[in-house]
Every structure is written in structure tokens, then in C-alpha cells.
Amino acid sequence: MISKAWKMSASVIIAQRLPVVRDSLKTVGSACRPSKTNHSFPECSNLHIMSLRRGESDRHLPGIHVFPGGHLDEADTSPDWIYLYKSLGFEESSFVDLSTGGGIECHPEYQDMGSACLPGWMSLRLCAIRETFEECGILLCRNPSSIEQGLPYASFVIVNELSAWQNRVRADPRQMLALCHTAGCVPDVWGLHLWSNWLTPTQQKVRHNSTVFLAVLRSLPTYSINLSEMDELKCCSAYDLINLAHSGNVRLANPQFYEAVRLTNFADADALSSFAYNRAQLGCQQIMPVQEKTRNGMLFIFPGDSAYPKIVDCETPRNLVKREQSLEELSERVKASSGTLHRLEVPTSGPCQRIITHNYIPPFKHILPSIAHGRWNGTKSHL
């Protein structure tokens, strides 16, 4: 049964191989320049990631750069999707690898959406694909002539009358199924690799249980931003995106910041797609930060940190704990006791977040956030 404490949602981190790069257009996209920052990704890099900026009038996270995604809709859970796959030659055995693993895949919300609906592992992928199309016009689908399940790269299909179809799907999510029927394609659920799961802290009024997938494209197709929700699409290296955040030119929510820093480990599209595909078979951990206020900023403690509570009630609203110590003092206390640090700090005086890890090994063979490519603002956190 789905909890009433939060909304189920899904998003997708879209990475693409260079040299096809696009950036910051408000209309149907065409080739454009990569972002310029004080620090640049290594010249051998062939990997950029895509983010969208929410409009300033948006009620939720205005002006924040996010990955495409949104709330799960009833249309994403319809068994009619199975009929579409079967009509184009895809049997149920095609999806076996998608439902394996551990972590959140053991949660009822992910494994079973109800007897009359698709399992969560499929409907959440369909949700991420639909929301991506609504927000930027990229249709992560594949034709039956390219039945290549298991390939680490994702596919896309070019849509005729793109803006018109975007409007239809946005007005009625059931039109996504009609679009696929018309285009003779199916959502590329195989190209979306389970990456992470973020649950909003209990102190927040609006909460989301967001499953994050990762898709790597060989190139970036023409796109069309939905200006009623977004006002910018940016493609740059993960390293450049973090630099933009540290310079104040980009604002990232905590999950997006964490994932962007984690992606700085990769400078090659082949390496990322291979890692994401193989690691996804293991599952992933649900991360619900425990939020606290310190003397000089906000602290978000993640699972695995020595200060993370042994028992956590994910549904009951929790009052904000206030600490007299500073962020630095709390971290040093854990390190002095040979403990584990896995947390995100938002200093009151700082331009953006910083991630702190110490003695932490991610479960499910995931990879740690890293600053292996340099420092930001002249300081170096334990990442």
C-alpha cells in the first residue's frame, strides 16, 4: 500500500556522449555551446549530464536545477502498457532483469502497485520516461526493430509534431500510450538503470519518495522545453555543474547536488553506462536524510553515518533538532571516535552544499561522491 505521507515520483539522470552538446534554449533545441566555468572537465571527457531549471513562478523549488521527472500517475500503472509491448514483439521474459536486486526493490511501493496495476519497478520507469517527454520533449523509447535489451545505452525516438504531442501528454498522461501506438515504439525501460532512491526528510511539509534512474545516450536529440514548468535546459559535465553551484550561478537541491558530485567519478560515457547497467542488478539504498539545525548551518545526516538514528520513523513528522555545536564540531566529534561520516552540510555563509564522508562504504556496490578532479572555493571536504 502506498503511504499517504509522501508522493511517489521518478526521475532520470540523462547523460550523453560528446561531441553532441546542447545548452540553455527555450525553444526546440539545436546545437549549442558547452558551459564555461573556472574549472573544466578533463579534455578526454566525453560525458555531459542534463538538468532543467524550474521556472521562478513554480510553487515547488522555483529556480532550482533538477533532473527530468515528476509524480507517478495512474496512467503509468496501466496494464495496457503490457499489451503494447506484446503487440510489438516484447514478451514478459524481456523484463526479468529489471525486477531483480535488493534495497528499495523489496519495498511494497516498488515491487507491487496493486493486483490491477503494473509492478512499481516498471511503472516508475514509465513515469520517468513520460515526465521527461513532458518537460523537455525527449522520448526515451525504442522501435521493435532494435530489440536490444541489455545494452547499457538508452534509445530515443524522434517525434513528429513534438510540441503538440507534449501538450497532449501533459494535459492527459494517458496520451503517452497513444503516442507510442502512433510512433510504433515502446518506452525504453531497459535503458533506465536503477540509480538511487531519495525520501524527503520528515520535517518537510511536501514530501516525495523519488526513485532515480540513469540513462546514457549516444547523442542528445532535438528537444523542446515545456515553458509552463521549466525555463532552461543545461548540458555540461558534472564537474562544471558543481562549479556553477559553488559560484552561485546554479542552485541544486540536495539529491541533485549529491548525484552530480557522485557523477564526477566518470569522464567516459562507456564507463558510466557499463557501471550503471551492471550495478543496477544489485538494487539500491533508500536515503531519507535526518535534518538538523546547527550553529552555522543545516545538517542532513544520511544512512550509514554514525549519528544516523538506529530506528527511523519515515512517516511521522519530526520536529527539527537544534544543535549548539557547529557543522565542523559535529563532524570532528564523529571522526575522533573513529566513526563514520555520511552527511551533507549547508553552511549559512556558504554559496551551496558540501558532502562529507569518512570511513563510509556505499552499499549495493555503489560509488562514493568524489572530488578527484579538483577543489572548489579553495577548500576540500572529505567526499
C-alpha positions as CSV (number, residue, x, y, z in Angstrom):
1,M,0.0,0.0,0.0
2,I,1.3,3.5,-0.9
3,S,2.0,5.7,2.1
4,K,0.0,8.9,2.4
5,A,3.0,10.7,4.0
6,W,4.6,11.3,0.6
7,K,4.0,11.3,-3.2
8,M,5.6,8.6,-5.3
9,S,7.8,10.1,-8.1
10,A,10.5,9.1,-10.5
11,S,13.3,11.0,-12.3
12,V,16.1,10.2,-14.7
13,I,19.6,11.5,-14.9
14,I,20.3,11.8,-18.7
15,A,23.9,11.6,-19.6
16,Q,25.2,11.8,-23.2
17,R,28.3,11.1,-25.1
18,L,30.0,14.2,-26.6
19,P,30.6,15.9,-29.1
20,V,26.8,16.5,-29.4
21,V,26.2,19.2,-26.8
22,R,23.2,21.4,-26.2
23,D,22.6,24.2,-23.7
24,S,20.1,26.7,-22.5
25,L,17.5,27.1,-25.1
26,K,13.8,28.0,-24.6
27,T,12.6,26.6,-27.9
28,V,13.1,23.5,-29.9
29,G,16.8,22.7,-29.4
30,S,19.6,22.9,-31.9
31,A,23.4,22.6,-31.4
32,C,24.9,25.0,-28.9
33,R,27.9,25.5,-26.8
34,P,29.1,23.8,-23.6
35,S,29.0,25.8,-20.4
36,K,32.2,27.8,-19.4
37,T,33.4,27.8,-15.8
38,N,36.6,28.5,-14.0
39,H,37.3,24.8,-13.9
40,S,36.9,22.5,-16.8
41,F,36.4,18.7,-17.1
42,P,39.4,16.9,-18.5
43,E,39.8,17.2,-22.2
44,C,39.4,13.5,-22.6
45,S,35.9,13.6,-21.1
46,N,33.1,12.6,-23.4
47,L,30.3,12.8,-20.9
48,H,27.8,15.6,-20.1
49,I,24.7,15.4,-18.0
50,M,21.4,17.3,-18.5
51,S,19.5,19.4,-16.0
52,L,16.4,21.6,-16.2
53,R,15.7,24.8,-14.3
54,R,12.3,25.2,-12.7
55,G,10.6,28.5,-13.5
56,E,10.7,31.2,-10.9
57,S,6.9,31.0,-10.6
58,D,6.9,27.3,-9.8
59,R,5.4,26.6,-6.4
60,H,7.9,23.8,-5.6
61,L,11.6,24.6,-5.8
62,P,11.4,27.7,-8.0
63,G,14.7,28.4,-9.9
64,I,16.2,25.1,-8.9
65,H,18.0,22.9,-11.4
66,V,16.6,19.3,-11.4
67,F,16.7,16.2,-13.4
68,P,13.6,15.4,-15.5
69,G,10.9,13.7,-13.5
70,G,7.7,14.0,-11.6
71,H,4.8,12.3,-9.8
72,L,3.6,8.9,-10.6
73,D,0.2,9.0,-12.5
74,E,-2.4,6.3,-12.7
75,A,-1.6,6.1,-16.5
76,D,1.9,4.9,-15.6
77,T,0.4,1.8,-13.9
78,S,-2.0,0.7,-16.6
79,P,-1.7,-2.9,-17.7
80,D,-2.4,-1.6,-21.3
81,W,1.3,-1.0,-21.5
82,I,2.0,-4.7,-21.3
83,Y,-0.4,-5.2,-24.3
84,L,1.5,-2.6,-26.2
85,Y,4.9,-4.3,-25.6
86,K,3.4,-7.7,-26.5
87,S,1.9,-6.3,-29.7
88,L,5.4,-5.2,-30.8
89,G,7.1,-8.5,-30.0
90,F,8.3,-7.9,-26.4
91,E,7.4,-10.8,-24.1
92,E,7.3,-10.8,-20.3
93,S,10.6,-12.6,-20.2
94,S,12.1,-9.4,-21.7
95,F,11.7,-7.7,-18.3
96,V,13.2,-10.2,-15.9
97,D,16.4,-8.3,-15.3
98,L,14.6,-5.2,-14.3
99,S,12.9,-6.7,-11.3
100,T,16.0,-8.2,-9.7
101,G,18.1,-6.7,-6.9
102,G,17.6,-5.5,-3.3
103,G,17.2,-2.4,-1.3
104,I,14.1,-0.4,-2.4
105,E,13.1,-3.2,-4.7
106,C,12.0,-5.1,-1.6
107,H,9.6,-2.2,-0.7
108,P,5.9,-2.8,-1.5
109,E,5.7,0.6,-3.3
110,Y,8.4,-0.5,-5.7
111,Q,7.6,-4.2,-6.1
112,D,3.8,-4.2,-6.2
113,M,1.4,-1.3,-7.0
114,G,-1.7,-3.5,-6.7
115,S,-3.2,-6.5,-8.3
116,A,-4.7,-4.5,-11.2
117,C,-1.6,-2.4,-11.9
118,L,1.9,-2.8,-13.1
119,P,4.7,-3.5,-10.6
120,G,6.4,-0.4,-9.3
121,W,9.7,-1.3,-11.0
122,M,8.0,-0.9,-14.4
123,S,5.5,1.9,-13.6
124,L,8.2,4.1,-12.1
125,R,10.3,3.8,-15.2
126,L,7.3,4.6,-17.4
127,C,6.7,7.6,-15.1
128,A,10.3,8.9,-15.6
129,I,10.0,8.5,-19.4
130,R,6.7,10.3,-19.6
131,E,7.8,13.2,-17.4
132,T,11.0,13.5,-19.4
133,F,8.9,13.8,-22.6
134,E,6.5,16.3,-21.0
135,E,9.3,18.6,-19.7
136,C,11.8,18.6,-22.5
137,G,10.4,16.6,-25.4
138,I,12.9,13.8,-25.3
139,L,11.1,10.4,-25.9
140,L,13.2,7.7,-24.4
141,C,11.7,4.9,-26.5
142,R,12.9,2.2,-28.9
143,N,11.4,0.7,-32.1
144,P,10.8,-3.1,-32.2
145,S,13.4,-3.3,-35.0
146,S,16.0,-2.5,-32.3
147,I,15.2,-5.1,-29.7
148,E,18.5,-4.8,-27.8
149,Q,17.5,-5.3,-24.2
150,G,20.6,-5.5,-22.1
151,L,22.6,-2.9,-23.9
152,P,23.8,-0.3,-21.4
153,Y,22.9,2.7,-23.6
154,A,19.3,4.1,-23.8
155,S,17.5,4.8,-27.0
156,F,15.3,7.7,-28.2
157,V,12.7,8.2,-30.9
158,I,12.2,11.4,-32.9
159,V,8.6,12.6,-32.7
160,N,6.7,14.4,-35.4
161,E,4.6,17.4,-34.2
162,L,6.6,17.4,-31.0
163,S,5.1,20.4,-29.2
164,A,1.6,19.2,-30.0
165,W,2.2,15.8,-28.5
166,Q,3.9,17.3,-25.5
167,N,0.8,19.4,-24.8
168,R,-1.5,16.4,-25.2
169,V,0.5,14.2,-22.8
170,R,0.8,17.0,-20.3
171,A,-2.9,17.6,-20.3
172,D,-3.7,13.8,-20.2
173,P,-0.9,11.4,-19.2
174,R,-2.9,8.6,-20.9
175,Q,-1.9,10.1,-24.2
176,M,1.6,8.8,-23.7
177,L,0.3,5.4,-24.6
178,A,-1.4,6.8,-27.7
179,L,1.8,8.5,-28.7
180,C,3.7,5.2,-28.5
181,H,1.0,3.5,-30.5
182,T,1.2,6.2,-33.2
183,A,5.0,6.1,-33.3
184,G,5.2,2.3,-33.2
185,C,7.6,2.3,-30.3
186,V,7.8,1.3,-26.6
187,P,9.3,3.1,-23.6
188,D,12.9,2.0,-23.3
189,V,12.6,0.7,-19.7
190,W,15.8,-1.4,-20.3
191,G,17.8,1.8,-20.9
192,L,16.9,3.3,-17.5
193,H,19.2,1.8,-14.8
194,L,18.1,2.0,-11.2
195,W,20.5,4.5,-9.6
196,S,19.2,5.8,-6.2
197,N,16.1,6.5,-4.1
198,W,15.6,9.7,-2.1
199,L,12.9,10.2,0.5
200,T,12.2,13.8,1.7
201,P,13.0,14.4,5.4
202,T,10.1,14.2,7.8
203,Q,10.5,17.9,8.7
204,Q,9.3,19.0,5.2
205,K,5.7,19.7,4.5
206,V,5.7,18.4,0.9
207,R,7.5,15.0,0.7
208,H,8.5,12.8,-2.2
209,N,9.6,9.2,-2.4
210,S,11.7,9.6,-5.6
211,T,13.3,6.8,-7.5
212,V,16.1,8.0,-9.6
213,F,17.2,6.2,-12.8
214,L,20.2,6.8,-15.0
215,A,20.2,6.7,-18.8
216,V,23.2,7.2,-21.1
217,L,22.5,8.4,-24.7
218,R,24.9,8.1,-27.6
219,S,23.8,11.6,-28.6
220,L,21.2,14.2,-27.5
221,P,18.2,14.5,-29.7
222,T,16.3,17.7,-30.5
223,Y,14.3,18.9,-27.5
224,S,11.5,21.3,-26.6
225,I,11.3,22.8,-23.1
226,N,7.9,23.0,-21.5
227,L,7.9,26.6,-20.6
228,S,5.0,26.3,-18.2
229,E,7.3,24.3,-15.9
230,M,10.9,24.9,-17.0
231,D,12.8,27.8,-18.4
232,E,16.3,26.4,-19.2
233,L,18.0,23.2,-20.2
234,K,21.6,22.9,-19.5
235,C,24.2,20.3,-20.6
236,C,27.6,20.3,-19.1
237,S,30.0,18.0,-17.3
238,A,29.0,17.0,-13.7
239,Y,32.2,18.8,-12.6
240,D,31.1,22.0,-14.3
241,L,27.6,21.8,-12.8
242,I,29.1,21.6,-9.3
243,N,31.4,24.6,-10.1
244,L,28.3,26.5,-11.2
245,A,26.6,25.7,-8.0
246,H,29.6,26.8,-5.9
247,S,29.8,30.1,-7.9
248,G,26.1,30.7,-7.2
249,N,25.1,30.6,-10.9
250,V,23.1,27.3,-10.4
251,R,21.1,26.2,-7.5
252,L,20.7,22.4,-6.9
253,A,18.5,20.6,-4.4
254,N,20.4,18.3,-2.1
255,P,19.7,15.0,-4.0
256,Q,20.7,16.6,-7.3
257,F,23.9,18.0,-5.7
258,Y,24.8,14.6,-4.2
259,E,24.3,12.8,-7.5
260,A,26.1,15.4,-9.6
261,V,29.1,15.1,-7.3
262,R,28.9,11.3,-7.5
263,L,29.0,11.5,-11.3
264,T,32.3,13.4,-11.2
265,N,33.8,10.0,-10.8
266,F,33.1,9.4,-14.5
267,A,34.6,11.1,-17.5
268,D,33.7,8.5,-20.1
269,A,30.2,7.6,-21.3
270,D,31.1,3.9,-21.9
271,A,32.4,3.5,-18.3
272,L,29.3,5.2,-16.8
273,S,26.8,3.2,-18.9
274,S,28.6,-0.1,-18.1
275,F,28.8,0.7,-14.4
276,A,25.2,1.7,-14.2
277,Y,23.9,-1.3,-16.0
278,N,25.9,-3.8,-14.0
279,R,25.4,-2.2,-10.6
280,A,21.6,-1.8,-11.1
281,Q,21.2,-5.5,-10.9
282,L,22.0,-5.3,-7.2
283,G,19.4,-2.7,-6.2
284,C,20.0,0.5,-4.2
285,Q,19.5,2.0,-0.8
286,Q,16.7,4.3,0.2
287,I,18.2,7.6,1.5
288,M,16.0,9.6,3.9
289,P,18.1,12.4,5.4
290,V,17.7,13.3,9.1
291,Q,17.7,17.1,9.1
292,E,19.1,19.1,12.0
293,K,20.0,22.8,12.6
294,T,23.4,23.7,13.8
295,R,25.1,26.9,15.0
296,N,26.3,27.7,11.5
297,G,24.1,25.9,9.0
298,M,21.8,22.9,8.2
299,L,22.9,19.3,8.6
300,F,21.5,16.4,6.6
301,I,22.6,13.0,8.1
302,F,22.4,10.0,5.7
303,P,22.1,6.3,6.4
304,G,25.5,4.8,7.3
305,D,26.5,7.9,9.3
306,S,27.3,7.1,13.0
307,A,24.9,9.9,14.0
308,Y,22.0,8.4,12.0
309,P,19.3,7.0,14.3
310,K,19.1,3.3,14.8
311,I,15.4,3.3,14.3
312,V,13.8,5.9,12.0
313,D,10.1,6.6,11.6
314,C,9.8,7.6,7.9
315,E,6.2,8.7,8.1
316,T,5.6,10.6,11.3
317,P,6.5,14.4,11.1
318,R,9.6,15.1,13.2
319,N,10.5,18.3,14.9
320,L,13.7,19.9,13.8
321,V,16.5,19.1,16.2
322,K,18.7,22.1,17.0
323,R,22.4,21.7,18.0
324,E,24.6,24.2,19.8
325,Q,27.7,22.9,18.0
326,S,28.9,23.9,14.6
327,L,28.9,21.7,11.5
328,E,32.6,21.2,11.8
329,E,32.5,20.4,15.5
330,L,29.8,17.7,15.0
331,S,31.9,16.1,12.2
332,E,35.1,16.2,14.2
333,R,33.3,14.5,17.2
334,V,32.4,11.5,14.9
335,K,35.9,11.3,13.4
336,A,37.5,11.5,16.9
337,S,35.6,8.4,17.9
338,S,36.6,6.5,14.7
339,G,33.0,6.8,13.5
340,T,31.5,7.0,10.0
341,L,30.5,10.2,8.3
342,H,27.9,10.3,5.5
343,R,26.3,13.7,5.5
344,L,25.5,16.8,3.6
345,E,26.1,20.3,5.1
346,V,24.6,23.6,4.0
347,P,26.7,26.3,5.7
348,T,24.8,29.6,6.4
349,S,27.7,31.5,5.0
350,G,28.4,29.2,2.0
351,P,27.1,29.5,-1.5
352,C,26.0,25.9,-1.6
353,Q,26.2,22.4,-0.1
354,R,29.1,20.2,0.7
355,I,29.2,16.5,1.2
356,I,31.2,14.9,4.0
357,T,32.2,11.2,4.1
358,H,34.7,9.4,6.3
359,N,35.0,5.6,6.6
360,Y,31.8,5.2,4.6
361,I,31.4,2.4,2.1
362,P,28.2,2.6,-0.1
363,P,26.0,-0.5,-0.1
364,F,25.0,-2.3,-3.2
365,K,28.4,-1.6,-4.7
366,H,27.6,2.0,-5.5
367,I,30.2,4.7,-5.8
368,L,31.1,7.5,-3.4
369,P,30.8,11.1,-4.3
370,S,34.2,12.3,-5.3
371,I,36.2,15.5,-5.9
372,A,39.0,13.6,-7.6
373,H,39.1,16.3,-10.4
374,G,39.9,19.3,-8.1
375,R,38.8,21.6,-5.4
376,W,36.0,24.2,-5.2
377,N,36.2,27.5,-3.4
378,G,39.8,26.7,-2.3
379,T,38.6,24.1,0.2
380,K,38.5,20.4,0.1
381,S,35.8,18.5,2.0
382,H,36.0,14.8,2.7
383,L,33.9,13.5,-0.2
